[in-house]
């Protein structure tokens, strides 16, 4: 299972879109991809971009589970 997702968080103010960059087996691989993307793509579509690593095995936050299940 590819555990780590690199995600491009675009600029909401500039209208730059967000998207999945890729899925990686190790955090080290994902961090290397982030470094490359930050160097080459930090400014695209006339706006800022941030690249973040997310661990896909993390449990869902309780507040989201409650909202989704209508337990608020």
VMD Tcl script that draws the C-alpha trace (Angstrom):
set ca {
  {0.00 0.00 0.00}
  {1.24 3.45 -0.87}
  {1.02 5.15 2.50}
  {1.99 8.76 1.78}
  {0.18 11.19 -0.49}
  {1.78 14.36 -1.82}
  {-0.93 16.95 -2.41}
  {-0.66 20.31 -4.14}
  {-2.65 22.93 -2.28}
  {-3.34 25.68 -4.77}
  {-4.18 29.29 -4.04}
  {-7.84 29.94 -3.27}
  {-7.37 33.69 -3.74}
  {-5.69 33.29 -7.15}
  {-7.88 30.44 -8.36}
  {-5.00 27.99 -8.68}
  {-6.35 24.46 -8.46}
  {-5.40 21.77 -5.95}
  {-4.64 18.19 -6.89}
  {-2.97 14.93 -5.93}
  {0.68 14.85 -7.01}
  {1.23 11.16 -6.23}
  {1.28 8.28 -3.75}
  {4.52 6.96 -2.26}
  {5.65 4.04 -0.12}
  {7.87 6.03 2.23}
  {7.84 9.49 3.78}
  {11.37 10.01 2.47}
  {10.20 9.46 -1.12}
  {7.28 11.83 -0.58}
  {9.49 14.49 1.00}
  {11.85 14.33 -2.00}
  {8.92 14.86 -4.37}
  {7.76 17.84 -2.27}
  {11.23 19.40 -2.51}
  {11.27 19.03 -6.31}
  {7.74 20.41 -6.69}
  {8.42 23.34 -4.38}
  {11.52 24.21 -6.40}
  {9.92 23.92 -9.85}
  {6.21 24.54 -9.29}
  {5.81 26.82 -6.27}
  {4.45 29.46 -8.67}
  {2.18 28.14 -11.40}
  {-1.03 29.25 -13.07}
  {-0.17 32.79 -11.87}
  {-0.40 31.86 -8.19}
  {1.19 30.19 -5.20}
  {1.24 26.46 -4.61}
  {2.06 24.53 -1.45}
  {3.01 20.86 -1.49}
  {2.20 18.76 1.58}
  {2.69 15.13 2.61}
  {-0.25 13.29 4.17}
  {-0.05 9.91 5.91}
  {-3.01 7.95 4.56}
  {-3.00 5.53 7.49}
  {-3.92 8.20 10.05}
  {-7.30 7.66 11.66}
  {-10.14 9.98 10.77}
  {-10.49 12.93 13.14}
  {-13.42 12.55 15.51}
  {-15.01 15.87 14.50}
  {-15.21 14.74 10.86}
  {-16.59 11.33 11.76}
  {-19.27 12.97 13.88}
  {-20.20 15.44 11.15}
  {-20.40 12.73 8.50}
  {-22.44 10.44 10.71}
  {-24.76 13.23 11.87}
  {-23.72 13.01 15.52}
  {-23.23 16.72 16.10}
}
mol new
graphics top color blue
foreach p $ca { graphics top sphere $p radius 0.5 }
foreach p [lrange $ca 0 end-1] q [lrange $ca 1 end] { graphics top cylinder $p $q radius 0.2 }
display resetview
